[in-house]
Amino acid sequence: MSSVWQYLTLGLDREIFGIAIESVHEILDYRPPAALPQAPPFLVGMIDVRGQSYPVIDLRTKLGLPAIGVTPATRIILLNIPMGTREMRVGFVADRVIEVTELDSADLEPAPDVGGRWRSTYIAGIGRKGDAFVVVFDLRALMAGEDPALLLPSLAA
Protein backbone atom coordinates (compact mmCIF):
# COMPACT_ATOMS: atom_id res chain seq x y z
CA MET A 1 0.00 0.00 0.00
CA SER A 2 1.41 3.35 -0.96
CA SER A 3 1.31 6.55 1.03
CA VAL A 4 2.30 10.07 0.19
CA TRP A 5 4.97 11.74 2.33
CA GLN A 6 6.15 15.32 2.39
CA TYR A 7 9.82 16.17 1.95
CA LEU A 8 11.83 19.37 2.11
CA THR A 9 13.88 19.37 -1.08
CA LEU A 10 17.30 20.97 -1.11
CA GLY A 11 20.03 21.36 -3.65
CA LEU A 12 23.69 20.44 -3.43
CA ASP A 13 25.57 21.04 -6.64
CA ARG A 14 23.26 19.69 -9.37
CA GLU A 15 21.64 17.09 -7.11
CA ILE A 16 18.28 17.32 -5.36
CA PHE A 17 17.89 15.71 -1.95
CA GLY A 18 14.83 15.18 0.21
CA ILE A 19 14.48 15.31 3.98
CA ALA A 20 11.29 14.03 5.64
CA ILE A 21 9.40 17.16 6.65
CA GLU A 22 8.63 15.84 10.15
CA SER A 23 12.37 16.09 10.96
CA VAL A 24 12.65 19.73 9.83
CA HIS A 25 12.45 22.25 12.65
CA GLU A 26 13.38 25.50 10.92
CA ILE A 27 15.22 26.95 7.91
CA LEU A 28 17.68 29.78 8.55
CA ASP A 29 19.63 32.15 6.38
CA TYR A 30 23.30 31.17 6.60
CA ARG A 31 25.27 32.50 9.53
CA PRO A 32 28.85 31.55 10.34
CA PRO A 33 28.98 28.82 13.01
CA ALA A 34 31.40 29.03 15.94
CA ALA A 35 34.31 26.71 15.11
CA LEU A 36 34.94 23.55 17.11
CA PRO A 37 38.57 22.51 17.58
CA GLN A 38 39.55 19.07 16.28
CA ALA A 39 36.09 18.44 14.80
CA PRO A 40 35.77 16.23 11.70
CA PRO A 41 35.93 18.26 8.47
CA PHE A 42 32.17 18.01 7.84
CA LEU A 43 31.33 19.50 11.29
CA VAL A 44 31.78 23.21 10.63
CA GLY A 45 30.81 24.43 14.10
CA MET A 46 27.92 25.30 16.40
CA ILE A 47 25.15 27.87 16.30
CA ASP A 48 22.79 29.05 18.99
CA VAL A 49 19.12 29.40 18.12
CA ARG A 50 17.02 30.88 20.91
CA GLY A 51 19.11 29.18 23.61
CA GLN A 52 19.39 25.81 21.82
CA SER A 53 22.78 24.65 20.53
CA TYR A 54 22.97 23.03 17.11
CA PRO A 55 26.06 21.39 15.64
CA VAL A 56 26.26 22.41 11.98
CA ILE A 57 27.22 19.90 9.29
CA ASP A 58 28.33 20.88 5.81
CA LEU A 59 26.37 18.39 3.71
CA ARG A 60 28.72 18.87 0.76
CA THR A 61 31.71 17.73 2.83
CA LYS A 62 29.71 14.95 4.49
CA LEU A 63 28.72 13.63 1.07
CA GLY A 64 32.21 13.89 -0.41
CA LEU A 65 31.37 16.82 -2.73
CA PRO A 66 33.83 19.70 -3.17
CA ALA A 67 33.34 22.62 -0.79
CA ILE A 68 32.10 25.94 -2.16
CA GLY A 69 31.75 29.39 -0.68
CA VAL A 70 28.58 30.70 0.89
CA THR A 71 26.12 32.30 -1.55
CA PRO A 72 22.94 34.33 -0.94
CA ALA A 73 20.97 31.07 -1.43
CA THR A 74 22.93 29.08 1.22
CA ARG A 75 20.71 27.95 4.10
CA ILE A 76 21.05 26.10 7.40
CA ILE A 77 18.28 23.55 7.87
CA LEU A 78 17.65 22.80 11.55
CA LEU A 79 16.58 19.21 12.17
CA ASN A 80 15.40 17.08 15.05
CA ILE A 81 16.37 13.52 14.14
CA PRO A 82 15.04 10.61 16.24
CA MET A 83 18.04 8.54 17.33
CA GLY A 84 16.77 5.70 19.51
CA THR A 85 15.42 7.12 22.75
CA ARG A 86 16.52 10.71 22.10
CA GLU A 87 16.34 13.35 19.41
CA MET A 88 19.50 14.73 17.86
CA ARG A 89 19.46 18.46 17.07
CA VAL A 90 21.60 19.29 14.07
CA GLY A 91 21.89 21.89 11.34
CA PHE A 92 22.65 20.99 7.72
CA VAL A 93 24.26 23.54 5.40
CA ALA A 94 22.66 23.30 1.94
CA ASP A 95 23.46 25.22 -1.25
CA ARG A 96 19.78 26.07 -1.56
CA VAL A 97 16.34 25.06 -0.29
CA ILE A 98 13.91 24.31 -3.10
CA GLU A 99 10.43 23.50 -1.77
CA VAL A 100 8.26 21.13 0.24
CA THR A 101 7.08 18.41 -2.11
CA GLU A 102 5.14 15.16 -1.93
CA LEU A 103 6.52 11.80 -3.01
CA ASP A 104 4.56 8.55 -3.05
CA SER A 105 6.36 5.87 -1.04
CA ALA A 106 5.33 3.27 -3.65
CA ASP A 107 7.30 5.20 -6.28
CA LEU A 108 10.55 5.41 -4.27
CA GLU A 109 13.23 3.17 -5.73
CA PRO A 110 16.09 1.72 -3.69
CA ALA A 111 19.49 3.33 -4.07
CA PRO A 112 21.51 1.64 -6.80
CA ASP A 113 24.10 -0.81 -5.53
CA VAL A 114 27.00 0.01 -7.83
CA GLY A 115 29.91 -0.43 -5.49
CA GLY A 116 32.62 1.85 -4.17
CA ARG A 117 31.42 5.40 -4.80
CA TRP A 118 27.82 5.00 -3.61
CA ARG A 119 27.01 4.86 0.09
CA SER A 120 23.50 3.52 -0.33
CA THR A 121 23.15 3.09 3.44
CA TYR A 122 22.61 6.88 3.68
CA ILE A 123 19.79 6.80 1.16
CA ALA A 124 16.19 5.82 2.02
CA GLY A 125 15.14 5.85 -1.63
CA ILE A 126 15.11 7.76 -4.88
CA GLY A 127 11.97 9.44 -6.15
CA ARG A 128 11.06 11.61 -9.10
CA LYS A 129 9.69 15.12 -9.18
CA GLY A 130 8.97 16.01 -12.79
CA ASP A 131 12.12 15.16 -14.75
CA ALA A 132 14.42 15.36 -11.73
CA PHE A 133 15.53 12.67 -9.30
CA VAL A 134 15.10 13.33 -5.57
CA VAL A 135 17.53 11.39 -3.37
CA VAL A 136 15.81 10.89 -0.01
CA PHE A 137 18.15 10.78 2.98
CA ASP A 138 17.98 8.15 5.70
CA LEU A 139 18.84 10.72 8.37
CA ARG A 140 19.61 8.22 11.13
CA ALA A 141 22.11 6.38 8.93
CA LEU A 142 23.61 9.64 7.65
CA MET A 143 24.18 10.90 11.19
CA ALA A 144 25.48 7.56 12.48
CA GLY A 145 28.33 7.46 9.95
CA GLU A 146 31.49 9.48 10.48
CA ASP A 147 33.02 8.99 7.03
CA PRO A 148 32.03 11.07 4.03
CA ALA A 149 29.35 9.43 1.91
CA LEU A 150 30.65 9.55 -1.64
CA LEU A 151 27.96 9.89 -4.28
CA LEU A 152 27.60 8.91 -7.87
CA PRO A 153 28.35 11.51 -10.48
CA SER A 154 25.31 13.69 -11.16
CA LEU A 155 21.85 12.11 -11.00
CA ALA A 156 20.28 15.21 -12.53
CA ALA A 157 17.97 14.34 -15.38
Secondary structure, 3 states (H helix, E strand, C coil): CCCEEEEEEEEECCEEEEEEHHHEEEEEECCCCECCCCCCCCEEEEEEECCEEEEEEEHHHHCCCCCCCCCCCCEEEEEEEEECCEEEEEEEEECEEEEEEEEEHHHCECCCCCCCCCCHHHEEEEEEECCEEEEEECHHHHHHCCCCCCCCCCCCC
